[in-house]
Amino acid sequence: MQPDNGSGEQGCSEDAHDFSCNSAEFKNQSFPLNIRINRRELMICSKIGSSSTYHMAIKNLLNFRYITYLPSYNPYQGSCIKLLYS
């Protein structure tokens, strides 16, 4: 991981990769309005090794307004995200 230089760019490469994996999943599900994601599968696709890094990447994607995120605490259902394109 890259050190934080105070510009808020810490973890940007992980966020970009996470976003691209989300986009790939979006295409796999035939472009629905909302998609269900599984944290474990997304972490493997994004090559993220820890859940804290995953949550930081999701938080950054939310802050940059790339996604909206509705977490699910049901492991069989998955969390719901919506990719935002401007």
N, C-alpha and C positions, 0 to 999 in steps of 0.2 A: 504494500500500500504506500501511496505517496504521502509525504509529510504535508501537514496543513500549513499553507503559506499565508493564511489570513484572508485569502480572497474567496473562500467558500468553495474551492475547487477540489477539496479532499475527496478522493474516491470517485472522481468523474469518469474514469475509464470503466470502473465497475458498474456505474450507473448506466453508461452508454451500452455496455454489454447486456445488462439486465433489461434495458429498454428494447434492445434488438431481439432478445429471447422472447420478451412479451409480444413483440411484433410478429415473430415467427409463429407463436402460439395463436395469435389473432388470425393469421392467414390459415393455419391448420383448422380452425373452427369456422371457416367460411365467412369471415368478416362480420361476426355478430356485434351488436351494440355493446354488450358486456361479455367478458370472458371469465372463466373460472381458472384459477391457477393453483398449483400445488407447490408449497414452499420447497419441499425436498427436490422435486423435479426441476423447478426453476433454479435452485442453487446449483444443481449438477450442470444444467445448460449454461448458466452464467459463470461457472467455475468459481463459485463463492464457497469458501470453506467453513465459515462460521455464521450462526444465525444472527449475531450482532451486526456483522457486515451486511447481511441481507436486509435487516431492518433499517440500517443506515441508508442503504441504496434506495429502498422503498420510500423512506422519508425524503431523500433528496429528489426523487422523481415527483413526489407530491409537491414539494416546495417549488420545483421548476415548472409545475403545472403540466407535466407530461401525462400524468394519469390521475384518475380518482381511484380510491382504494377503499373497499369495504371488507375488513378482515372477518374471517369465519373461524370459530374455535372448534368446528366440527371437522375432524381429519378426513372424513369421507366426502364432504361437500366442497372444500377448497374456498379460498378467498375470491372475491369478485373485484375485478378491475375494469376500468374503461380507459382506453387509450385516447388521449386528447390530441387532436391535430389542429394547428391554427392555419 
